[in-house]
Amino acid sequence: MNDFELARFWENDELAHQDNCFHPAPQVALGIRMSDECVFAELGEEGDPWAYTPVERRRDLNRRYNDKAEKIVGKRLLREEFLPEEARLPYVKRIGEVFGGEYIMHNATEWLKEGIADAEALEKKLDEVEKMDLRAFMLPPNWESEKKRVYETWGVKPSPVHHIRGPVTLACSLMGTTEFLYFLADEDELAERFSNDIADVTIKMAEIMDEEAGLSGKATHGFSFADDNCCLLSPALYEKFGFPVLKKLFERFSPDPEDKRYQHSDSAMGHLLPILGRLDLNGVNFGPTVLAPEIRKYMPHARIDGCIAPFTFMHNDREGLISETKRDIEAGFACGGVNISTAGSINNGSLLESMRLIMEVIWENRR
């Protein structure tokens, strides 16, 4: 693409994103905007993509990355403005901690450490959770004074909680995957109680943080889940445990057709599409084996973010990127609502030249 075509590409892309990517634009929408992880390989810099990077270094890395991105893809992709450390609010406890887990760093990645050994331990924990003062548990003692200080100094309000780890992934993390699967098959009543409590706690936590953020009305609408482990359940087990959580949350926070109802599960969970389809999802990002034509059979209103395999992008596999992008373009023109993205994270190693290649394939296959 020459400079004129590059400018036209982004004009067309803006049009393609209208109507949740269902607008009849000349080309299929591009969802890839890279990630902060990618600066290290792109710039040849040392650093752990998943570990904390000091603000000043992060600002410098992103600025230099954006200078390069502007030349290659015609757009600055990563944010360059970051608030200082003193603008951060105190830590608010999360749902894994409510159910007895502990968030730890392992190999520069955050993990939810198991906190429930078996069904008996779960029953005791649910007794505690059902009596818990969630606000008192979530918010630290200095919350009010710090909330006031940070807002008055930096204009920063608390963040709402309208996205969580999905119910199956949460339960697997809390109990251990094998223990949870055996439990789910053997303990019908307790499994139903666990599912109900996950839904009820999530709603209460979201309502508390909406209030802390000063949100009301439509500003409180929309919800999304990241549930990679849902692929481990049969349709019958998912319908028993996972589906009721999503249904309850969407009924509470997404009552209107345009409200966000989003599911990310970058795994081989195609066998659950008929069940998830009953939720009228309007945004999905599934695994690289769960492709747009099959998704569209069950989800007529969903924007499909995917389905390029993250490792195809990370390895900068030119032939693979061309093939997978063409496949998704064809699906986008055939069934609408396709947003060319990776089926999962964009990892360090994914280069701007590969993004440019994807853009060129989209441009050459416009209608």
C-alpha positions as CSV (number, residue, x, y, z in Angstrom):
1,M,0.0,0.0,0.0
2,N,1.2,3.5,-0.8
3,D,0.5,6.4,1.5
4,F,-2.8,7.2,-0.2
5,E,-4.0,3.7,0.0
6,L,-2.9,3.5,3.7
7,A,-5.0,6.6,4.5
8,R,-8.0,5.1,2.6
9,F,-7.5,1.9,4.5
10,W,-8.1,3.6,7.8
11,E,-11.1,5.6,6.4
12,N,-12.7,2.3,5.3
13,D,-11.8,0.7,8.6
14,E,-13.6,3.3,10.5
15,L,-16.7,2.7,8.4
16,A,-16.3,-1.1,8.8
17,H,-16.5,-0.8,12.6
18,Q,-20.0,0.9,12.5
19,D,-23.0,-1.1,13.6
20,N,-20.9,-3.5,15.6
21,C,-18.9,-4.4,12.4
22,F,-22.1,-5.3,10.5
23,H,-22.0,-2.1,8.3
24,P,-21.6,-2.9,4.6
25,A,-18.2,-1.3,4.2
26,P,-15.8,-1.8,1.3
27,Q,-13.5,-4.0,3.5
28,V,-13.8,-6.2,6.6
29,A,-12.9,-4.4,9.9
30,L,-9.5,-4.8,11.5
31,G,-9.5,-5.3,15.3
32,I,-5.8,-5.6,15.8
33,R,-4.2,-2.6,17.6
34,M,-1.2,-4.5,19.1
35,S,-0.4,-4.5,22.8
36,D,2.1,-3.1,25.3
37,E,3.7,-6.5,25.4
38,C,4.9,-6.1,21.8
39,V,7.3,-3.2,22.4
40,F,10.2,-5.4,23.6
41,A,10.7,-7.7,20.5
42,E,9.8,-4.8,18.1
43,L,12.4,-2.5,19.6
44,G,15.0,-5.1,20.5
45,E,14.7,-4.1,24.1
46,E,15.2,-6.3,27.2
47,G,12.3,-6.7,29.5
48,D,9.5,-9.0,30.7
49,P,6.3,-8.3,28.7
50,W,4.1,-9.5,31.6
51,A,6.1,-7.9,34.5
52,Y,5.7,-4.4,35.8
53,T,7.5,-1.7,33.8
54,P,8.2,1.6,35.5
55,V,6.1,4.5,34.2
56,E,8.9,6.5,32.7
57,R,10.3,3.5,30.8
58,R,6.9,2.5,29.7
59,R,6.2,5.9,28.3
60,D,9.5,5.9,26.4
61,L,9.0,2.4,25.0
62,N,5.5,3.2,23.8
63,R,6.5,6.5,22.3
64,R,9.3,4.9,20.3
65,Y,7.1,2.0,19.3
66,N,4.4,4.4,18.1
67,D,7.0,6.4,16.1
68,K,7.7,3.1,14.3
69,A,4.1,2.1,14.0
70,E,3.2,5.4,12.4
71,K,5.7,4.7,9.6
72,I,4.6,1.1,9.1
73,V,0.9,1.0,9.6
74,G,0.0,4.7,9.5
75,K,-1.3,5.0,13.1
76,R,0.0,5.4,16.6
77,L,-1.3,2.3,18.4
78,L,-0.3,2.4,22.1
79,R,-1.1,5.0,24.7
80,E,1.8,7.3,25.8
81,E,0.2,9.1,28.7
82,F,0.3,7.4,32.1
83,L,-0.6,8.6,35.5
84,P,2.0,8.6,38.3
85,E,2.0,5.9,41.0
86,E,0.5,8.3,43.5
87,A,-2.7,8.6,41.3
88,R,-3.5,4.9,42.0
89,L,-6.3,4.0,44.3
90,P,-5.7,1.4,47.0
91,Y,-6.2,-2.3,46.1
92,V,-9.8,-3.5,46.0
93,K,-10.2,-7.2,46.8
94,R,-11.5,-9.4,43.9
95,I,-13.9,-12.2,43.5
96,G,-11.2,-14.9,43.8
97,E,-10.4,-13.6,47.3
98,V,-14.1,-13.6,48.3
99,F,-14.1,-17.4,47.8
100,G,-10.9,-17.9,49.7
101,G,-8.3,-17.8,46.9
102,E,-5.1,-15.7,46.7
103,Y,-3.7,-13.8,43.7
104,I,0.0,-14.5,43.4
105,M,2.7,-13.7,40.8
106,H,4.4,-16.8,39.3
107,N,6.8,-16.5,36.4
108,A,5.8,-12.9,36.0
109,T,2.2,-13.8,35.5
110,E,-0.7,-13.4,38.0
111,W,-2.4,-16.7,39.1
112,L,-5.3,-17.3,41.4
113,K,-4.0,-19.8,44.0
114,E,-6.3,-22.7,45.1
115,G,-8.2,-22.0,48.3
116,I,-10.8,-24.8,48.4
117,A,-9.6,-28.4,48.9
118,D,-12.9,-30.4,48.5
119,A,-16.7,-30.3,48.6
120,E,-16.7,-30.0,52.4
121,A,-14.4,-27.0,52.4
122,L,-16.5,-25.4,49.6
123,E,-19.6,-25.8,51.7
124,K,-18.0,-24.1,54.7
125,K,-16.7,-21.3,52.4
126,L,-20.1,-20.7,50.9
127,D,-21.6,-20.4,54.4
128,E,-19.0,-17.6,55.0
129,V,-19.6,-15.9,51.7
130,E,-23.4,-15.8,52.1
131,K,-23.0,-14.0,55.4
132,M,-20.2,-11.7,54.2
133,D,-20.3,-7.9,54.3
134,L,-18.9,-7.6,50.8
135,R,-18.3,-3.8,50.9
136,A,-16.3,-4.1,54.2
137,F,-14.3,-7.1,52.7
138,M,-13.5,-5.4,49.4
139,L,-12.6,-1.9,50.4
140,P,-9.5,-1.2,52.5
141,P,-9.7,1.0,55.7
142,N,-8.2,4.1,54.0
143,W,-10.6,3.8,51.0
144,E,-12.6,7.0,51.6
145,S,-9.7,9.3,52.3
146,E,-7.7,7.9,49.4
147,K,-10.6,8.0,47.0
148,K,-11.1,11.7,47.9
149,R,-7.4,12.5,47.6
150,V,-6.9,10.8,44.2
151,Y,-10.1,12.4,42.7
152,E,-9.3,15.9,44.0
153,T,-5.7,15.7,42.8
154,W,-5.9,13.7,39.6
155,G,-9.6,13.5,38.7
156,V,-9.5,9.7,38.9
157,K,-12.6,7.8,40.0
158,P,-12.7,4.1,41.0
159,S,-13.0,1.6,38.2
160,P,-16.3,-0.3,37.7
161,V,-16.2,-4.1,37.8
162,H,-18.1,-5.2,34.6
163,H,-15.6,-7.8,33.5
164,I,-14.5,-10.9,35.5
165,R,-12.9,-14.3,35.1
166,G,-15.7,-16.6,33.9
167,P,-17.4,-19.0,36.3
168,V,-15.7,-22.2,35.1
169,T,-12.2,-20.7,35.0
170,L,-12.8,-19.2,38.5
171,A,-14.0,-22.5,39.9
172,C,-11.1,-24.4,38.4
173,S,-8.6,-21.9,39.9
174,L,-10.2,-22.1,43.3
175,M,-10.5,-25.8,43.6
176,G,-8.0,-27.2,41.1
177,T,-9.2,-28.4,37.7
178,T,-9.4,-32.1,38.4
179,E,-11.0,-31.7,41.8
180,F,-13.6,-29.3,40.4
181,L,-14.6,-31.6,37.5
182,Y,-15.1,-34.5,39.8
183,F,-17.0,-32.3,42.2
184,L,-19.3,-31.0,39.4
185,A,-20.1,-34.5,38.3
186,D,-20.9,-35.7,41.8
187,E,-22.4,-32.8,43.8
188,D,-25.5,-31.5,42.0
189,E,-27.0,-29.5,44.8
190,L,-23.7,-28.0,46.0
191,A,-22.7,-27.2,42.5
192,E,-25.9,-25.3,41.9
193,R,-25.3,-23.4,45.1
194,F,-21.8,-22.5,44.1
195,S,-23.0,-21.3,40.7
196,N,-25.7,-19.2,42.3
197,D,-23.2,-17.7,44.8
198,I,-20.8,-16.8,42.1
199,A,-23.5,-14.9,40.2
200,D,-24.9,-13.2,43.4
201,V,-21.4,-12.1,44.6
202,T,-20.5,-10.8,41.1
203,I,-23.6,-8.7,41.0
204,K,-23.1,-7.3,44.4
205,M,-19.4,-6.5,43.7
206,A,-20.3,-4.8,40.5
207,E,-23.1,-2.8,42.2
208,I,-20.7,-1.7,45.0
209,M,-18.1,-0.4,42.5
210,D,-20.7,1.3,40.3
211,E,-21.7,3.2,43.4
212,E,-18.1,4.0,44.3
213,A,-17.5,5.2,40.8
214,G,-20.7,7.4,40.9
215,L,-22.3,5.5,38.0
216,S,-26.0,5.2,37.4
217,G,-28.5,4.5,34.6
218,K,-27.1,3.3,31.3
219,A,-23.5,3.8,32.6
220,T,-24.0,0.7,34.6
221,H,-25.0,-1.5,31.7
222,G,-23.0,-4.2,30.0
223,F,-20.9,-7.2,31.2
224,S,-18.2,-9.5,29.9
225,F,-16.5,-12.7,30.9
226,A,-13.1,-14.4,30.2
227,D,-13.7,-18.1,30.6
228,D,-11.0,-20.2,28.8
229,N,-11.7,-23.3,30.9
230,C,-15.3,-23.5,29.8
231,C,-14.0,-25.8,27.1
232,L,-13.5,-28.5,29.7
233,L,-17.2,-29.0,30.4
234,S,-19.7,-31.0,28.5
235,P,-22.8,-29.1,27.3
236,A,-24.8,-30.7,30.1
237,L,-22.3,-29.7,32.8
238,Y,-21.8,-26.2,31.4
239,E,-25.6,-25.7,31.3
240,K,-25.7,-26.7,35.0
241,F,-22.9,-24.5,36.2
242,G,-21.6,-21.8,33.8
243,F,-24.7,-20.8,31.8
244,P,-26.8,-19.7,34.8
245,V,-24.1,-17.3,35.9
246,L,-23.9,-15.5,32.6
247,K,-27.7,-15.5,32.2
248,K,-28.2,-13.9,35.6
249,L,-25.5,-11.3,35.1
250,F,-26.7,-10.3,31.6
251,E,-30.3,-10.1,32.9
252,R,-29.1,-7.7,35.6
253,F,-26.5,-5.6,33.6
254,S,-27.5,-6.0,30.0
255,P,-31.2,-5.7,29.7
256,D,-31.3,-3.8,26.5
257,P,-30.4,-5.2,23.1
258,E,-27.4,-2.9,22.6
259,D,-25.9,-3.6,26.1
260,K,-22.6,-5.4,26.0
261,R,-22.9,-9.2,26.4
262,Y,-19.4,-10.5,25.7
263,Q,-17.6,-13.8,26.1
264,H,-13.9,-14.4,25.6
265,S,-12.8,-18.1,25.7
266,D,-9.7,-18.7,23.6
267,S,-10.1,-22.4,23.7
268,A,-11.8,-25.2,21.7
269,M,-15.2,-24.6,23.2
270,G,-17.3,-24.9,20.0
271,H,-19.4,-27.6,21.5
272,L,-20.9,-24.9,23.8
273,L,-22.0,-22.6,21.0
274,P,-25.7,-23.7,21.0
275,I,-25.9,-23.0,24.8
276,L,-24.1,-19.6,24.6
277,G,-26.2,-18.7,21.6
278,R,-29.3,-18.5,23.9
279,L,-27.7,-15.5,25.6
280,D,-27.8,-13.3,22.5
281,L,-24.2,-12.4,22.8
282,N,-23.2,-9.3,20.8
283,G,-19.4,-9.8,21.1
284,V,-17.2,-12.9,21.2
285,N,-13.6,-13.9,21.0
286,F,-13.1,-17.7,20.9
287,G,-10.3,-20.1,20.1
288,P,-8.6,-20.4,16.7
289,T,-10.5,-23.7,16.0
290,V,-13.9,-22.0,16.5
291,L,-14.5,-20.2,13.3
292,A,-16.8,-17.4,12.2
293,P,-19.3,-19.4,10.0
294,E,-20.0,-21.9,12.9
295,I,-20.3,-19.1,15.5
296,R,-22.7,-17.2,13.2
297,K,-25.1,-20.2,13.1
298,Y,-25.9,-19.6,16.8
299,M,-25.0,-15.9,17.4
300,P,-26.7,-13.8,14.7
301,H,-25.9,-10.4,16.5
302,A,-22.3,-11.1,17.7
303,R,-19.3,-9.2,16.5
304,I,-16.8,-12.0,16.0
305,D,-13.3,-10.9,17.2
306,G,-11.0,-13.4,15.6
307,C,-10.0,-15.9,14.5
308,I,-6.3,-15.6,13.7
309,A,-4.3,-18.0,15.9
310,P,-2.1,-16.0,18.3
311,F,0.9,-18.2,17.6
312,T,0.6,-17.6,13.9
313,F,0.9,-13.9,14.6
314,M,3.6,-14.3,17.3
315,H,5.7,-16.4,15.0
316,N,5.1,-13.9,12.1
317,D,4.2,-16.8,9.9
318,R,3.6,-15.0,6.6
319,E,1.8,-17.8,4.8
320,G,-0.3,-18.6,7.8
321,L,-1.3,-14.9,8.3
322,I,-2.3,-14.6,4.6
323,S,-4.3,-17.8,4.7
324,E,-6.1,-17.1,8.0
325,T,-6.9,-13.5,7.1
326,K,-8.3,-14.4,3.8
327,R,-10.5,-17.1,5.4
328,D,-11.9,-14.6,7.9
329,I,-12.4,-11.9,5.2
330,E,-14.5,-14.4,3.2
331,A,-16.5,-15.2,6.4
332,G,-17.0,-11.5,7.1
333,F,-18.4,-10.7,3.7
334,A,-20.6,-13.8,3.8
335,C,-22.1,-13.4,7.3
336,G,-21.1,-10.0,8.5
337,G,-19.9,-8.8,11.9
338,V,-16.3,-10.1,11.6
339,N,-13.5,-8.0,13.1
340,I,-10.1,-9.3,12.1
341,S,-8.3,-10.1,15.3
342,T,-6.4,-12.8,17.1
343,A,-8.3,-15.6,18.9
344,G,-6.8,-14.5,22.2
345,S,-3.9,-12.3,23.3
346,I,-1.5,-10.4,21.0
347,N,1.9,-11.6,22.4
348,N,5.4,-10.2,22.4
349,G,7.1,-11.2,19.2
350,S,4.1,-10.2,17.0
351,L,5.6,-7.6,14.7
352,L,4.3,-4.4,13.1
353,E,5.3,-5.8,9.7
354,S,2.9,-8.7,10.3
355,M,0.1,-6.3,11.2
356,R,0.9,-4.4,7.9
357,L,0.7,-7.7,6.0
358,I,-2.8,-8.4,7.4
359,M,-3.8,-4.9,6.4
360,E,-2.5,-5.4,2.9
361,V,-4.5,-8.7,2.6
362,I,-7.7,-6.8,3.8
363,W,-7.0,-4.0,1.3
364,E,-6.4,-6.4,-1.6
365,N,-9.6,-8.4,-0.8
366,R,-12.0,-5.4,-0.4
367,R,-15.2,-5.5,-2.3
